Amino acid sequence: MLRFLAFFIFAYLFFLLLNLYLTWRRRQRNLDSRRRGKEAEEMVLDPQCQSYLPKGSAIHRGGHYFCSEECARLYLSRNQ
Ligand SMILES: [Zn+2]
């Protein structure tokens, strides 16, 4: 009976540690995604239509950021 109780306590401690570990992992991942979200929020200027847009959704052409392929094409053909 005592052995069963010891096993029960051991199992309980094991699951407690596992839960702690998983919580820690989840917190680390949340910090990571928050850091990545901040990078995506960085705004860049489209030199063609003078509008700001998130760097994550901008098109990078010839050292500039554009809102669309159309703006990139117009700007680069005008500045060559
Ligand atoms: Zn544009």
PDB file of the backbone (N, CA, C, O) and the ligand in Angstrom, with CONECT records:
HET     ZN  A 101       1
ATOM      1  N   MET A   1       0.838  -1.205   0.000  1.00  0.00           N
ATOM      2  CA  MET A   1       0.000   0.000   0.000  1.00  0.00           C
ATOM      3  C   MET A   1       0.872   1.254   0.000  1.00  0.00           C
ATOM      4  O   MET A   1       0.578   2.221  -0.703  1.00  0.00           O
ATOM      5  N   LEU A   2       1.953   1.233   0.799  1.00  0.00           N
ATOM      6  CA  LEU A   2       2.861   2.369   0.888  1.00  0.00           C
ATOM      7  C   LEU A   2       3.548   2.593  -0.455  1.00  0.00           C
ATOM      8  O   LEU A   2       3.756   3.727  -0.888  1.00  0.00           O
ATOM      9  N   ARG A   3       3.895   1.477  -1.102  1.00  0.00           N
ATOM     10  CA  ARG A   3       4.576   1.556  -2.399  1.00  0.00           C
ATOM     11  C   ARG A   3       3.659   2.207  -3.445  1.00  0.00           C
ATOM     12  O   ARG A   3       4.097   3.002  -4.277  1.00  0.00           O
ATOM     13  N   PHE A   4       2.375   1.842  -3.372  1.00  0.00           N
ATOM     14  CA  PHE A   4       1.384   2.403  -4.286  1.00  0.00           C
ATOM     15  C   PHE A   4       1.259   3.907  -4.094  1.00  0.00           C
ATOM     16  O   PHE A   4       1.142   4.666  -5.056  1.00  0.00           O
ATOM     17  N   LEU A   5       1.286   4.324  -2.821  1.00  0.00           N
ATOM     18  CA  LEU A   5       1.175   5.739  -2.470  1.00  0.00           C
ATOM     19  C   LEU A   5       2.389   6.509  -2.981  1.00  0.00           C
ATOM     20  O   LEU A   5       2.260   7.612  -3.512  1.00  0.00           O
ATOM     21  N   ALA A   6       3.586   5.905  -2.812  1.00  0.00           N
ATOM     22  CA  ALA A   6       4.825   6.532  -3.271  1.00  0.00           C
ATOM     23  C   ALA A   6       4.794   6.699  -4.780  1.00  0.00           C
ATOM     24  O   ALA A   6       5.203   7.732  -5.310  1.00  0.00           O
ATOM     25  N   PHE A   7       4.299   5.661  -5.476  1.00  0.00           N
ATOM     26  CA  PHE A   7       4.195   5.717  -6.934  1.00  0.00           C
ATOM     27  C   PHE A   7       3.237   6.834  -7.351  1.00  0.00           C
ATOM     28  O   PHE A   7       3.486   7.565  -8.310  1.00  0.00           O
ATOM     29  N   PHE A   8       2.144   6.945  -6.610  1.00  0.00           N
ATOM     30  CA  PHE A   8       1.125   7.951  -6.909  1.00  0.00           C
ATOM     31  C   PHE A   8       1.706   9.360  -6.773  1.00  0.00           C
ATOM     32  O   PHE A   8       1.477  10.228  -7.615  1.00  0.00           O
ATOM     33  N   ILE A   9       2.466   9.567  -5.688  1.00  0.00           N
ATOM     34  CA  ILE A   9       3.086  10.877  -5.442  1.00  0.00           C
ATOM     35  C   ILE A   9       4.127  11.185  -6.520  1.00  0.00           C
ATOM     36  O   ILE A   9       4.226  12.315  -6.998  1.00  0.00           O
ATOM     37  N   PHE A  10       4.904  10.158  -6.894  1.00  0.00           N
ATOM     38  CA  PHE A  10       5.915  10.322  -7.932  1.00  0.00           C
ATOM     39  C   PHE A  10       5.273  10.726  -9.261  1.00  0.00           C
ATOM     40  O   PHE A  10       5.737  11.635  -9.950  1.00  0.00           O
ATOM     41  N   ALA A  11       4.196  10.023  -9.594  1.00  0.00           N
ATOM     42  CA  ALA A  11       3.487  10.316 -10.836  1.00  0.00           C
ATOM     43  C   ALA A  11       2.922  11.729 -10.817  1.00  0.00           C
ATOM     44  O   ALA A  11       2.951  12.435 -11.825  1.00  0.00           O
ATOM     45  N   TYR A  12       2.406  12.134  -9.654  1.00  0.00           N
ATOM     46  CA  TYR A  12       1.833  13.472  -9.503  1.00  0.00           C
ATOM     47  C   TYR A  12       2.918  14.533  -9.723  1.00  0.00           C
ATOM     48  O   TYR A  12       2.704  15.515 -10.435  1.00  0.00           O
ATOM     49  N   LEU A  13       4.086  14.320  -9.100  1.00  0.00           N
ATOM     50  CA  LEU A  13       5.195  15.267  -9.245  1.00  0.00           C
ATOM     51  C   LEU A  13       5.670  15.335 -10.700  1.00  0.00           C
ATOM     52  O   LEU A  13       6.009  16.404 -11.208  1.00  0.00           O
ATOM     53  N   PHE A  14       5.686  14.174 -11.355  1.00  0.00           N
ATOM     54  CA  PHE A  14       6.106  14.110 -12.751  1.00  0.00           C
ATOM     55  C   PHE A  14       5.187  14.954 -13.634  1.00  0.00           C
ATOM     56  O   PHE A  14       5.649  15.726 -14.473  1.00  0.00           O
ATOM     57  N   PHE A  15       3.892  14.794 -13.431  1.00  0.00           N
ATOM     58  CA  PHE A  15       2.933  15.560 -14.237  1.00  0.00           C
ATOM     59  C   PHE A  15       2.984  17.047 -13.914  1.00  0.00           C
ATOM     60  O   PHE A  15       2.754  17.892 -14.779  1.00  0.00           O
ATOM     61  N   LEU A  16       3.292  17.356 -12.643  1.00  0.00           N
ATOM     62  CA  LEU A  16       3.417  18.742 -12.228  1.00  0.00           C
ATOM     63  C   LEU A  16       4.579  19.398 -12.965  1.00  0.00           C
ATOM     64  O   LEU A  16       4.455  20.516 -13.465  1.00  0.00           O
ATOM     65  N   LEU A  17       5.701  18.702 -13.027  1.00  0.00           N
ATOM     66  CA  LEU A  17       6.887  19.202 -13.718  1.00  0.00           C
ATOM     67  C   LEU A  17       6.630  19.333 -15.223  1.00  0.00           C
ATOM     68  O   LEU A  17       7.030  20.309 -15.857  1.00  0.00           O
ATOM     69  N   LEU A  18       5.952  18.322 -15.774  1.00  0.00           N
ATOM     70  CA  LEU A  18       5.634  18.336 -17.203  1.00  0.00           C
ATOM     71  C   LEU A  18       4.762  19.538 -17.536  1.00  0.00           C
ATOM     72  O   LEU A  18       4.969  20.210 -18.546  1.00  0.00           O
ATOM     73  N   ASN A  19       3.787  19.799 -16.674  1.00  0.00           N
ATOM     74  CA  ASN A  19       2.889  20.941 -16.867  1.00  0.00           C
ATOM     75  C   ASN A  19       3.655  22.258 -16.796  1.00  0.00           C
ATOM     76  O   ASN A  19       3.408  23.179 -17.574  1.00  0.00           O
ATOM     77  N   LEU A  20       4.595  22.332 -15.843  1.00  0.00           N
ATOM     78  CA  LEU A  20       5.422  23.525 -15.687  1.00  0.00           C
ATOM     79  C   LEU A  20       6.258  23.756 -16.929  1.00  0.00           C
ATOM     80  O   LEU A  20       6.387  24.881 -17.411  1.00  0.00           O
ATOM     81  N   TYR A  21       6.826  22.667 -17.444  1.00  0.00           N
ATOM     82  CA  TYR A  21       7.665  22.736 -18.637  1.00  0.00           C
ATOM     83  C   TYR A  21       6.864  23.210 -19.850  1.00  0.00           C
ATOM     84  O   TYR A  21       7.321  24.053 -20.622  1.00  0.00           O
ATOM     85  N   LEU A  22       5.659  22.650 -20.003  1.00  0.00           N
ATOM     86  CA  LEU A  22       4.814  23.025 -21.140  1.00  0.00           C
ATOM     87  C   LEU A  22       4.382  24.488 -21.054  1.00  0.00           C
ATOM     88  O   LEU A  22       4.308  25.177 -22.072  1.00  0.00           O
ATOM     89  N   THR A  23       4.095  24.966 -19.831  1.00  0.00           N
ATOM     90  CA  THR A  23       3.715  26.365 -19.638  1.00  0.00           C
ATOM     91  C   THR A  23       4.871  27.273 -20.025  1.00  0.00           C
ATOM     92  O   THR A  23       4.681  28.297 -20.681  1.00  0.00           O
ATOM     93  N   TRP A  24       6.079  26.882 -19.605  1.00  0.00           N
ATOM     94  CA  TRP A  24       7.279  27.660 -19.923  1.00  0.00           C
ATOM     95  C   TRP A  24       7.500  27.720 -21.429  1.00  0.00           C
ATOM     96  O   TRP A  24       7.807  28.774 -21.986  1.00  0.00           O
ATOM     97  N   ARG A  25       7.335  26.555 -22.084  1.00  0.00           N
ATOM     98  CA  ARG A  25       7.510  26.486 -23.544  1.00  0.00           C
ATOM     99  C   ARG A  25       6.527  27.407 -24.255  1.00  0.00           C
ATOM    100  O   ARG A  25       6.893  28.123 -25.187  1.00  0.00           O
ATOM    101  N   ARG A  26       5.250  27.381 -23.795  1.00  0.00           N
ATOM    102  CA  ARG A  26       4.207  28.183 -24.418  1.00  0.00           C
ATOM    103  C   ARG A  26       4.524  29.672 -24.251  1.00  0.00           C
ATOM    104  O   ARG A  26       4.302  30.470 -25.161  1.00  0.00           O
ATOM    105  N   ARG A  27       5.060  30.041 -23.041  1.00  0.00           N
ATOM    106  CA  ARG A  27       5.388  31.434 -22.784  1.00  0.00           C
ATOM    107  C   ARG A  27       6.525  31.887 -23.704  1.00  0.00           C
ATOM    108  O   ARG A  27       6.500  33.003 -24.223  1.00  0.00           O
ATOM    109  N   GLN A  28       7.516  31.021 -23.903  1.00  0.00           N
ATOM    110  CA  GLN A  28       8.632  31.353 -24.790  1.00  0.00           C
ATOM    111  C   GLN A  28       8.137  31.586 -26.217  1.00  0.00           C
ATOM    112  O   GLN A  28       8.570  32.519 -26.894  1.00  0.00           O
ATOM    113  N   ARG A  29       7.222  30.721 -26.661  1.00  0.00           N
ATOM    114  CA  ARG A  29       6.693  30.829 -28.015  1.00  0.00           C
ATOM    115  C   ARG A  29       5.886  32.118 -28.183  1.00  0.00           C
ATOM    116  O   ARG A  29       5.941  32.755 -29.234  1.00  0.00           O
ATOM    117  N   ASN A  30       5.128  32.505 -27.130  1.00  0.00           N
ATOM    118  CA  ASN A  30       4.356  33.743 -27.173  1.00  0.00           C
ATOM    119  C   ASN A  30       5.267  34.946 -27.302  1.00  0.00           C
ATOM    120  O   ASN A  30       4.974  35.870 -28.061  1.00  0.00           O
ATOM    121  N   LEU A  31       6.384  34.942 -26.557  1.00  0.00           N
ATOM    122  CA  LEU A  31       7.351  36.036 -26.642  1.00  0.00           C
ATOM    123  C   LEU A  31       7.934  36.121 -28.048  1.00  0.00           C
ATOM    124  O   LEU A  31       8.123  37.212 -28.587  1.00  0.00           O
ATOM    125  N   ASP A  32       8.216  34.967 -28.632  1.00  0.00           N
ATOM    126  CA  ASP A  32       8.763  34.904 -29.988  1.00  0.00           C
ATOM    127  C   ASP A  32       7.809  35.522 -30.998  1.00  0.00           C
ATOM    128  O   ASP A  32       8.212  36.338 -31.827  1.00  0.00           O
ATOM    129  N   SER A  33       6.539  35.128 -30.924  1.00  0.00           N
ATOM    130  CA  SER A  33       5.566  35.607 -31.900  1.00  0.00           C
ATOM    131  C   SER A  33       5.304  37.097 -31.707  1.00  0.00           C
ATOM    132  O   SER A  33       5.016  37.811 -32.668  1.00  0.00           O
ATOM    133  N   ARG A  34       5.406  37.579 -30.421  1.00  0.00           N
ATOM    134  CA  ARG A  34       5.200  38.993 -30.175  1.00  0.00           C
ATOM    135  C   ARG A  34       6.341  39.797 -30.806  1.00  0.00           C
ATOM    136  O   ARG A  34       6.126  40.870 -31.370  1.00  0.00           O
ATOM    137  N   ARG A  35       7.584  39.242 -30.694  1.00  0.00           N
ATOM    138  CA  ARG A  35       8.740  39.898 -31.276  1.00  0.00           C
ATOM    139  C   ARG A  35       8.601  39.953 -32.803  1.00  0.00           C
ATOM    140  O   ARG A  35       8.918  40.963 -33.432  1.00  0.00           O
ATOM    141  N   ARG A  36       8.118  38.843 -33.387  1.00  0.00           N
ATOM    142  CA  ARG A  36       7.944  38.781 -34.830  1.00  0.00           C
ATOM    143  C   ARG A  36       6.850  39.748 -35.278  1.00  0.00           C
ATOM    144  O   ARG A  36       6.956  40.359 -36.341  1.00  0.00           O
ATOM    145  N   GLY A  37       5.785  39.891 -34.456  1.00  0.00           N
ATOM    146  CA  GLY A  37       4.692  40.797 -34.764  1.00  0.00           C
ATOM    147  C   GLY A  37       5.159  42.232 -34.823  1.00  0.00           C
ATOM    148  O   GLY A  37       4.690  43.009 -35.655  1.00  0.00           O
ATOM    149  N   LYS A  38       6.090  42.594 -33.940  1.00  0.00           N
ATOM    150  CA  LYS A  38       6.633  43.937 -33.899  1.00  0.00           C
ATOM    151  C   LYS A  38       7.389  44.242 -35.202  1.00  0.00           C
ATOM    152  O   LYS A  38       7.288  45.344 -35.743  1.00  0.00           O
ATOM    153  N   GLU A  39       8.139  43.261 -35.694  1.00  0.00           N
ATOM    154  CA  GLU A  39       8.875  43.435 -36.944  1.00  0.00           C
ATOM    155  C   GLU A  39       7.921  43.669 -38.113  1.00  0.00           C
ATOM    156  O   GLU A  39       8.194  44.488 -38.990  1.00  0.00           O
ATOM    157  N   ALA A  40       6.816  42.954 -38.120  1.00  0.00           N
ATOM    158  CA  ALA A  40       5.843  43.073 -39.203  1.00  0.00           C
ATOM    159  C   ALA A  40       5.158  44.437 -39.171  1.00  0.00           C
ATOM    160  O   ALA A  40       4.690  44.923 -40.201  1.00  0.00           O
ATOM    161  N   GLU A  41       5.097  45.063 -37.976  1.00  0.00           N
ATOM    162  CA  GLU A  41       4.437  46.357 -37.851  1.00  0.00           C
ATOM    163  C   GLU A  41       5.288  47.512 -38.392  1.00  0.00           C
ATOM    164  O   GLU A  41       4.788  48.623 -38.568  1.00  0.00           O
ATOM    165  N   GLU A  42       6.574  47.249 -38.656  1.00  0.00           N
ATOM    166  CA  GLU A  42       7.450  48.308 -39.158  1.00  0.00           C
ATOM    167  C   GLU A  42       6.911  48.824 -40.492  1.00  0.00           C
ATOM    168  O   GLU A  42       6.603  48.040 -41.390  1.00  0.00           O
ATOM    169  N   MET A  43       6.797  50.166 -40.616  1.00  0.00           N
ATOM    170  CA  MET A  43       6.223  50.745 -41.819  1.00  0.00           C
ATOM    171  C   MET A  43       7.299  51.231 -42.786  1.00  0.00           C
ATOM    172  O   MET A  43       8.332  51.759 -42.375  1.00  0.00           O
ATOM    173  N   VAL A  44       7.035  51.041 -44.077  1.00  0.00           N
ATOM    174  CA  VAL A  44       7.960  51.508 -45.116  1.00  0.00           C
ATOM    175  C   VAL A  44       7.197  52.399 -46.097  1.00  0.00           C
ATOM    176  O   VAL A  44       5.984  52.266 -46.255  1.00  0.00           O
ATOM    177  N   LEU A  45       7.914  53.302 -46.748  1.00  0.00           N
ATOM    178  CA  LEU A  45       7.292  54.259 -47.669  1.00  0.00           C
ATOM    179  C   LEU A  45       7.420  53.785 -49.116  1.00  0.00           C
ATOM    180  O   LEU A  45       8.501  53.421 -49.579  1.00  0.00           O
ATOM    181  N   ASP A  46       6.304  53.801 -49.800  1.00  0.00           N
ATOM    182  CA  ASP A  46       6.285  53.508 -51.232  1.00  0.00           C
ATOM    183  C   ASP A  46       6.637  54.810 -51.950  1.00  0.00           C
ATOM    184  O   ASP A  46       5.845  55.751 -51.898  1.00  0.00           O
ATOM    185  N   PRO A  47       7.799  54.910 -52.623  1.00  0.00           N
ATOM    186  CA  PRO A  47       8.206  56.178 -53.259  1.00  0.00           C
ATOM    187  C   PRO A  47       7.359  56.543 -54.485  1.00  0.00           C
ATOM    188  O   PRO A  47       7.407  57.679 -54.958  1.00  0.00           O
ATOM    189  N   GLN A  48       6.599  55.598 -54.987  1.00  0.00           N
ATOM    190  CA  GLN A  48       5.764  55.855 -56.167  1.00  0.00           C
ATOM    191  C   GLN A  48       4.465  56.562 -55.796  1.00  0.00           C
ATOM    192  O   GLN A  48       4.154  57.620 -56.342  1.00  0.00           O
ATOM    193  N   CYS A  49       3.716  55.989 -54.882  1.00  0.00           N
ATOM    194  CA  CYS A  49       2.427  56.588 -54.509  1.00  0.00           C
ATOM    195  C   CYS A  49       2.464  57.262 -53.143  1.00  0.00           C
ATOM    196  O   CYS A  49       1.426  57.689 -52.638  1.00  0.00           O
ATOM    197  N   GLN A  50       3.659  57.363 -52.532  1.00  0.00           N
ATOM    198  CA  GLN A  50       3.852  58.055 -51.253  1.00  0.00           C
ATOM    199  C   GLN A  50       2.944  57.535 -50.147  1.00  0.00           C
ATOM    200  O   GLN A  50       2.432  58.319 -49.348  1.00  0.00           O
ATOM    201  N   SER A  51       2.739  56.236 -50.092  1.00  0.00           N
ATOM    202  CA  SER A  51       1.912  55.684 -49.023  1.00  0.00           C
ATOM    203  C   SER A  51       2.740  54.743 -48.154  1.00  0.00           C
ATOM    204  O   SER A  51       3.638  54.049 -48.630  1.00  0.00           O
ATOM    205  N   TYR A  52       2.408  54.742 -46.860  1.00  0.00           N
ATOM    206  CA  TYR A  52       3.095  53.861 -45.919  1.00  0.00           C
ATOM    207  C   TYR A  52       2.355  52.535 -45.825  1.00  0.00           C
ATOM    208  O   TYR A  52       1.125  52.482 -45.821  1.00  0.00           O
ATOM    209  N   LEU A  53       3.142  51.466 -45.749  1.00  0.00           N
ATOM    210  CA  LEU A  53       2.541  50.141 -45.615  1.00  0.00           C
ATOM    211  C   LEU A  53       3.446  49.254 -44.774  1.00  0.00           C
ATOM    212  O   LEU A  53       4.644  49.516 -44.672  1.00  0.00           O
ATOM    213  N   PRO A  54       2.879  48.185 -44.158  1.00  0.00           N
ATOM    214  CA  PRO A  54       3.711  47.297 -43.343  1.00  0.00           C
ATOM    215  C   PRO A  54       4.774  46.606 -44.194  1.00  0.00           C
ATOM    216  O   PRO A  54       4.508  46.130 -45.298  1.00  0.00           O
ATOM    217  N   LYS A  55       5.990  46.568 -43.640  1.00  0.00           N
ATOM    218  CA  LYS A  55       7.116  45.973 -44.351  1.00  0.00           C
ATOM    219  C   LYS A  55       6.821  44.530 -44.782  1.00  0.00           C
ATOM    220  O   LYS A  55       7.275  44.066 -45.828  1.00  0.00           O
ATOM    221  N   GLY A  56       6.044  43.838 -43.936  1.00  0.00           N
ATOM    222  CA  GLY A  56       5.729  42.429 -44.209  1.00  0.00           C
ATOM    223  C   GLY A  56       4.947  42.223 -45.487  1.00  0.00           C
ATOM    224  O   GLY A  56       5.091  41.188 -46.136  1.00  0.00           O
ATOM    225  N   SER A  57       4.100  43.210 -45.872  1.00  0.00           N
ATOM    226  CA  SER A  57       3.276  43.047 -47.074  1.00  0.00           C
ATOM    227  C   SER A  57       3.794  43.889 -48.238  1.00  0.00           C
ATOM    228  O   SER A  57       3.137  43.972 -49.276  1.00  0.00           O
ATOM    229  N   ALA A  58       4.980  44.522 -48.081  1.00  0.00           N
ATOM    230  CA  ALA A  58       5.549  45.344 -49.146  1.00  0.00           C
ATOM    231  C   ALA A  58       6.367  44.494 -50.125  1.00  0.00           C
ATOM    232  O   ALA A  58       6.827  43.403 -49.788  1.00  0.00           O
ATOM    233  N   ILE A  59       6.535  45.016 -51.335  1.00  0.00           N
ATOM    234  CA  ILE A  59       7.329  44.336 -52.364  1.00  0.00           C
ATOM    235  C   ILE A  59       8.676  45.041 -52.446  1.00  0.00           C
ATOM    236  O   ILE A  59       8.727  46.258 -52.620  1.00  0.00           O
ATOM    237  N   HIS A  60       9.760  44.295 -52.324  1.00  0.00           N
ATOM    238  CA  HIS A  60      11.097  44.876 -52.320  1.00  0.00           C
ATOM    239  C   HIS A  60      11.715  44.787 -53.712  1.00  0.00           C
ATOM    240  O   HIS A  60      11.998  43.700 -54.217  1.00  0.00           O
ATOM    241  N   ARG A  61      11.920  45.974 -54.328  1.00  0.00           N
ATOM    242  CA  ARG A  61      12.507  46.014 -55.673  1.00  0.00           C
ATOM    243  C   ARG A  61      13.526  47.156 -55.738  1.00  0.00           C
ATOM    244  O   ARG A  61      13.211  48.285 -55.361  1.00  0.00           O
ATOM    245  N   GLY A  62      14.729  46.874 -56.209  1.00  0.00           N
ATOM    246  CA  GLY A  62      15.751  47.897 -56.430  1.00  0.00           C
ATOM    247  C   GLY A  62      16.044  48.769 -55.220  1.00  0.00           C
ATOM    248  O   GLY A  62      16.268  49.969 -55.375  1.00  0.00           O
ATOM    249  N   GLY A  63      16.048  48.201 -54.020  1.00  0.00           N
ATOM    250  CA  GLY A  63      16.369  48.946 -52.801  1.00  0.00           C
ATOM    251  C   GLY A  63      15.212  49.765 -52.244  1.00  0.00           C
ATOM    252  O   GLY A  63      15.390  50.491 -51.266  1.00  0.00           O
ATOM    253  N   HIS A  64      14.023  49.663 -52.852  1.00  0.00           N
ATOM    254  CA  HIS A  64      12.842  50.381 -52.362  1.00  0.00           C
ATOM    255  C   HIS A  64      11.723  49.397 -52.069  1.00  0.00           C
ATOM    256  O   HIS A  64      11.718  48.262 -52.545  1.00  0.00           O
ATOM    257  N   TYR A  65      10.759  49.878 -51.256  1.00  0.00           N
ATOM    258  CA  TYR A  65       9.594  49.063 -50.931  1.00  0.00           C
ATOM    259  C   TYR A  65       8.375  49.643 -51.630  1.00  0.00           C
ATOM    260  O   TYR A  65       8.167  50.856 -51.625  1.00  0.00           O
ATOM    261  N   PHE A  66       7.584  48.787 -52.223  1.00  0.00           N
ATOM    262  CA  PHE A  66       6.392  49.229 -52.955  1.00  0.00           C
ATOM    263  C   PHE A  66       5.147  48.499 -52.469  1.00  0.00           C
ATOM    264  O   PHE A  66       5.218  47.399 -51.921  1.00  0.00           O
ATOM    265  N   CYS A  67       3.982  49.160 -52.691  1.00  0.00           N
ATOM    266  CA  CYS A  67       2.725  48.565 -52.255  1.00  0.00           C
ATOM    267  C   CYS A  67       2.246  47.528 -53.263  1.00  0.00           C
ATOM    268  O   CYS A  67       1.500  46.615 -52.910  1.00  0.00           O
ATOM    269  N   SER A  68       2.674  47.664 -54.520  1.00  0.00           N
ATOM    270  CA  SER A  68       2.232  46.722 -55.550  1.00  0.00           C
ATOM    271  C   SER A  68       3.276  46.605 -56.660  1.00  0.00           C
ATOM    272  O   SER A  68       4.178  47.436 -56.770  1.00  0.00           O
ATOM    273  N   GLU A  69       3.143  45.574 -57.470  1.00  0.00           N
ATOM    274  CA  GLU A  69       4.027  45.372 -58.622  1.00  0.00           C
ATOM    275  C   GLU A  69       3.909  46.542 -59.591  1.00  0.00           C
ATOM    276  O   GLU A  69       4.888  46.938 -60.224  1.00  0.00           O
ATOM    277  N   GLU A  70       2.701  47.092 -59.698  1.00  0.00           N
ATOM    278  CA  GLU A  70       2.436  48.219 -60.597  1.00  0.00           C
ATOM    279  C   GLU A  70       3.278  49.427 -60.200  1.00  0.00           C
ATOM    280  O   GLU A  70       3.902  50.055 -61.055  1.00  0.00           O
ATOM    281  N   CYS A  71       3.300  49.760 -58.895  1.00  0.00           N
ATOM    282  CA  CYS A  71       4.093  50.887 -58.392  1.00  0.00           C
ATOM    283  C   CYS A  71       5.574  50.622 -58.619  1.00  0.00           C
ATOM    284  O   CYS A  71       6.303  51.524 -59.030  1.00  0.00           O
ATOM    285  N   ALA A  72       6.024  49.422 -58.363  1.00  0.00           N
ATOM    286  CA  ALA A  72       7.439  49.067 -58.532  1.00  0.00           C
ATOM    287  C   ALA A  72       7.838  49.249 -59.991  1.00  0.00           C
ATOM    288  O   ALA A  72       8.891  49.815 -60.286  1.00  0.00           O
ATOM    289  N   ARG A  73       7.001  48.772 -60.897  1.00  0.00           N
ATOM    290  CA  ARG A  73       7.292  48.850 -62.337  1.00  0.00           C
ATOM    291  C   ARG A  73       7.361  50.305 -62.799  1.00  0.00           C
ATOM    292  O   ARG A  73       8.290  50.697 -63.506  1.00  0.00           O
ATOM    293  N   LEU A  74       6.359  51.110 -62.387  1.00  0.00           N
ATOM    294  CA  LEU A  74       6.306  52.519 -62.780  1.00  0.00           C
ATOM    295  C   LEU A  74       7.520  53.284 -62.257  1.00  0.00           C
ATOM    296  O   LEU A  74       8.169  54.025 -62.995  1.00  0.00           O
ATOM    297  N   TYR A  75       7.820  53.087 -60.950  1.00  0.00           N
ATOM    298  CA  TYR A  75       8.902  53.827 -60.317  1.00  0.00           C
ATOM    299  C   TYR A  75      10.245  53.457 -60.923  1.00  0.00           C
ATOM    300  O   TYR A  75      11.054  54.335 -61.222  1.00  0.00           O
ATOM    301  N   LEU A  76      10.491  52.161 -61.107  1.00  0.00           N
ATOM    302  CA  LEU A  76      11.795  51.717 -61.625  1.00  0.00           C
ATOM    303  C   LEU A  76      11.992  52.079 -63.089  1.00  0.00           C
ATOM    304  O   LEU A  76      13.123  52.329 -63.508  1.00  0.00           O
ATOM    305  N   SER A  77      10.923  52.114 -63.878  1.00  0.00           N
ATOM    306  CA  SER A  77      11.052  52.489 -65.290  1.00  0.00           C
ATOM    307  C   SER A  77      11.289  53.991 -65.422  1.00  0.00           C
ATOM    308  O   SER A  77      11.909  54.445 -66.385  1.00  0.00           O
ATOM    309  N   ARG A  78      10.789  54.770 -64.441  1.00  0.00           N
ATOM    310  CA  ARG A  78      10.950  56.219 -64.445  1.00  0.00           C
ATOM    311  C   ARG A  78      12.325  56.629 -63.919  1.00  0.00           C
ATOM    312  O   ARG A  78      12.841  57.685 -64.286  1.00  0.00           O
ATOM    313  N   ASN A  79      12.912  55.804 -63.069  1.00  0.00           N
ATOM    314  CA  ASN A  79      14.182  56.162 -62.421  1.00  0.00           C
ATOM    315  C   ASN A  79      15.366  55.301 -62.872  1.00  0.00           C
ATOM    316  O   ASN A  79      16.171  54.857 -62.053  1.00  0.00           O
ATOM    317  N   GLN A  80      15.456  55.079 -64.159  1.00  0.00           N
ATOM    318  CA  GLN A  80      16.587  54.268 -64.621  1.00  0.00           C
ATOM    319  C   GLN A  80      17.526  55.067 -65.497  1.00  0.00           C
ATOM    320  O   GLN A  80      18.531  54.535 -65.971  1.00  0.00           O
TER     321      GLN A  80
HETATM  322 ZN    ZN A 101       2.177  52.237 -54.344  1.00  0.00          ZN2+
END
